[in-house]
Each structure stands twice: as C-alpha cells, then as structure tokens.
C-alpha cells in the first residue's frame, strides 16, 4: 500500500513540475538546507536551475522544532519557515510543498531518499549522513557545503589572518576560533591565548562535505 501511494505521489509531483513546455529537473530540499538559510541566496543568484520540492513532513518537522525549548533550534526553524515563504514568492524558482501521508514510517532521510529515487530527482542537503545514504542508493546529492568550498577564497600557506580564539581544542595545546562565516580556525599552540585576538600564519586548509577548517600558527 505504501509503495502504491508513493508511486502515485511521485507521478503527481512529476506532472505538476514538468507540465510546462520547458522540462526541468527538480530536487528535494531537506530541513538542514532550510535551517542553514543560504538556499535563498543561491536561488537569488541563479546558481540553481532546478525546480524545488519540499516534502510536507519537512515543513511539519520545522513547525515542531519552532516550538522547541532550545532557543537556537527554535530560531533556526522559524528562519527556515520564513525562507520557505520567500522561496514560494520568488519568480526565480518553481517550488512545491508536496503533501504526503507516508504511512510507512521510518526516518525523514529514508523517506526523502525513497521519494527522490522513485521520482528520479536530486536531493539538496548539508546533512552528511543523508549525503552518504543517498549516494549508496545512486541518488544524486547537491551538498551546499561542497558549493561553499568551491567558491570559498583560498588561503595559501604563509598568509596572515587575525582571529579571536574562543575555546580549546580536543588536541593538546590547540585553540579554536571562527571567521564571520563560521569557518573553523585551529591555532597551534593557542591554548594560552583563548579569549584574545591573535594573528595567525596559515599552514594548511581542509575542505570536506561537513565544512572547512583552516590551520595556522600564532605569530610571535
């Protein structure tokens, strides 16, 4: 019964999104991307030429989190709901909220993967676990962190940056700071400088699907 319902839902969505003369590919957006917020800027900058689908259970999840006692989570989910509203009003992208009653249960990630696979759609996420699972099932995934890494300014070894160190690292003697865009900066031998602004010489950088990390040594 669940398979039949899913198949009918997929056919309906494909028809709605592809009934125009110009056939476009489409992608399913998960809650991590909406809570991240950058999807609006990506759409506005016309870096995305896909129609978008937001499953109804993603919207329900965001509404539930918006009532959370956790202030940060509540704030992010409320921003995500606001972003959905902005995307719906955008003339740059075609977006649909798909109202599905998926009685099969299971995690949201499994539902998204099943739907994407049956609809031959992509998934847009920044959730690394969803990224890995979807890839195993042959579903194409667009990870926002990968896009960020591709356009992020390169730091070359020897360049100098100023950063405020805020906490110690799991590694002995290291300290951690952040750029304005939340990029992690790891300072070698920075433990004694926590709470201070320091100048670092960049030694290396690491880019992954979970984000980017810059490493450096304190001058002096």
Secondary structure, 3 states (H helix, E strand, C coil): CHHHHHHHHHHHHHHHHHCCCCCCCEEEECHHHHHHCCHHHHHHCCCCCCEEEEEHHHHHHHHHHCCCCCHHHHHHHHHHHHHHHHHHHCCCCCEEEECCCCCCCCCHHHHHHHHHHHHCCEEEECCHHHHHHHHHCCCCEEEHHHHHHHHCCCCCCCCEEEEEEEEECCCCCCEEEECCCCCEEEEECCHHHCCCEEEEEEEEEEEECCEEEEEEEECC
